[in-house]
Amino acid sequence: MPLVEAPAPARPPQSDPLEALIEEARAHRRRRRLRLCAVALALAVAAGLAAGLAHVGGGRRSVERVPGGPVVNVHAFAGHGRLAFVSGATLWVLDGARGALRRVATPRGYMVPQSPAFSPDGRWLAYVEASPNLVTPSRLWLAHGDGADARVVPGLANLTLVGWAPHGDVLAVAAGPERTKAPCPCSSPTTIRLVSPDGSSRVLARGSWIDGAAWSPRGVAIAVGIEGRRTATLASYPVAGGKRTVWLQLAARDRLNGMNEILVEPAGWWRGFGIGFWVFGDGMVHNNDATPLDVIGAPGGRPRLLAQTLSDGTTDVLAANGRGTLAVVADVSHGSNGGRVVWDKKQLQVCGSRACVAPVASSSKVTVDPAWSPDGRTLAFAEAPDFAFPGWPQRFMQRWYAKHVLQLYDLGTRKLQTIRAAKGATVPAWSPDGKSLLYVAGDGLWLLPSLSSAPVEIASPLFTQRRWPAYYGQVAWMSQFAWWSS
């Protein structure tokens, strides 16, 4: 509380001017002593708070305050594995077992790290070096899981991560060389490569333009989209080597979802569904609005439309469990397109082999950011107000994200549980034991140690000057961090 100096009690008038002067001097000294005491008390309280934030019992550091960098609660993350996160233009690794924060070697100049990804066993960390202007080709970096010995993987340009194998230390990437001549898109990847932790790589697939790829559920093959001058091909390539299997091939005049000149971009490979892919057509190579998401169950099968979704990869609109259930953030505009903004007419659909169910079916709410628990029984997602507002100024956008509510959907009972303590929760991620959740809120990473405990902020900020780079409200939160916990 602020210290308030109470008014002095009324005194009778002094008859002696000298005595009155002496009494006034005494009062002045009393007021000065009171102010000095107040300042000393405030400094002591501030020092005590600083000591409490910086250290805990036994001298172990609790909060790291990096000058010009992030504020990280090292103690609160103890026992929760490893966290890689980008703060501003720097990549950090927080090791919960060692209680250590490491700055990872990153590119110099205007190049920035993004999309950190741990291998399944946590021994290795991959990330991408990219330029904000998207002109300079990106490069791949590899480091140990604690962030040590980071190095550039040579010979790869114009790189996109496909991801680590589900059960091994093999990283799949789409890579160049950079293209500067027709046919375009220019700077398009032309190979799928498998990269080992030592930096060596081998080519798995080639094409004039590789348009995305996805691992099979067991990690024994990779689905690849290949665009040629006259055909679009969706094929799977066995990781061990051998002949590819063509699942779908379309000529320029073939029609799919009411379009021709089709491009197919793999979105995932899921148990019970087969390969899912986004469909672009009529001359489009990209689509920021709702895009058809089709699935094909077997090679040579007939594709079927599953939903209309955002497909630019900024927001995570798909999540699959190991039980053959898929969560899709669909555009449910019903003739009035929700368009590109993430807060308009986006609704989570939980799809089995036969039908899709909306956990929250309300025109006043949007539901986004699906994440399945490790056992596949519970779906975490964010619920927020629906707005038709087409712009995305920072103040409006940050207020909308702050209104996110963390919901848990039980697949068996179809009941919802609201986690009210996790205010503003965005892009939730589960620990492997299903007991803890990590999420973004207010430009920081927060840990919910258990579903009944109070959340604690682990690291902030994620973006420089707390300004969120966004296109139609879509913030690439998932490219800012990765969490591994054994």
FENFENDA-V979311 format. One record per backbone hydrogen bond with DSSP energy under -0.5 kcal/mol. CO is the residue of the C=O (numbers start at 0). NH is the residue of the N-H. If there is no record, write none. Layout:
co/nh
CO/NH
CO/NH
This chain:
co/nh
3/5
14/16
15/19
16/20
17/21
18/22
19/23
20/24
21/25
22/26
23/27
24/28
25/29
26/30
27/31
28/32
29/33
30/34
31/35
32/36
33/37
34/38
35/39
36/40
37/41
38/42
39/43
40/44
41/45
42/46
43/47
44/48
45/49
46/50
47/51
48/52
49/53
50/54
52/62
53/61
55/58
56/59
59/55
61/73
61/74
62/64
63/65
63/71
64/66
65/68
69/65
69/71
70/459
71/63
71/73
72/76
73/76
74/77
76/79
80/95
81/483
82/93
83/481
84/86
84/91
85/87
86/88
86/89
89/86
90/103
91/84
92/94
92/101
93/82
93/95
94/98
94/99
95/78
99/94
101/92
101/103
107/110
109/131
111/129
113/127
116/125
118/121
122/144
123/118
124/142
125/116
126/140
127/113
127/129
128/138
129/111
130/133
135/130
137/157
138/128
139/152
140/126
141/150
142/124
143/146
147/143
150/141
151/153
152/155
156/175
159/173
162/171
164/167
167/119
167/169
168/196
169/164
170/194
171/161
171/162
172/192
173/159
174/189
174/190
178/186
184/187
188/209
189/206
190/174
190/192
191/203
191/204
192/172
192/194
193/201
194/170
195/198
199/195
201/193
204/191
208/210
208/226
209/211
210/265
211/224
213/222
215/218
219/238
219/239
220/215
221/236
222/213
223/225
223/234
224/210
225/227
225/232
229/251
230/227
231/249
232/225
232/234
233/246
233/247
234/223
235/244
236/221
237/240
244/235
244/246
246/299
247/233
249/231
250/253
251/260
255/258
258/255
259/281
260/282
262/279
264/277
267/275
269/272
269/273
273/269
274/295
275/266
275/267
276/293
277/264
277/279
278/291
279/262
280/283
286/310
290/308
291/278
291/293
292/305
292/306
293/276
294/303
295/274
297/300
300/302
303/294
306/292
306/308
307/330
308/290
314/316
316/328
318/326
320/323
324/320
325/327
325/350
326/318
327/329
327/348
329/331
329/346
332/335
334/336
340/343
342/344
342/386
344/331
344/346
345/366
346/329
348/327
348/350
349/356
350/325
354/351
356/349
356/358
359/361
361/364
363/385
365/383
367/381
370/379
372/375
376/410
377/372
377/379
378/408
379/370
380/406
381/367
382/404
383/365
392/396
393/397
394/398
395/399
396/400
397/401
398/402
399/402
400/403
403/423
403/424
404/382
405/418
406/380
407/409
407/416
408/378
408/410
409/413
414/409
416/407
417/419
418/405
418/421
420/422
421/405
421/424
425/439
428/437
430/433
435/430
436/447
437/428
438/445
439/425
440/443
442/460
442/461
443/440
444/457
444/458
445/438
446/448
446/455
447/436
449/452
455/446
457/72
458/444
459/70
461/87
462/465
463/466
465/467
466/468
468/475
470/473
471/341
472/474
473/470
474/476
475/478
476/479
477/480
478/114
479/85
481/83
483/81
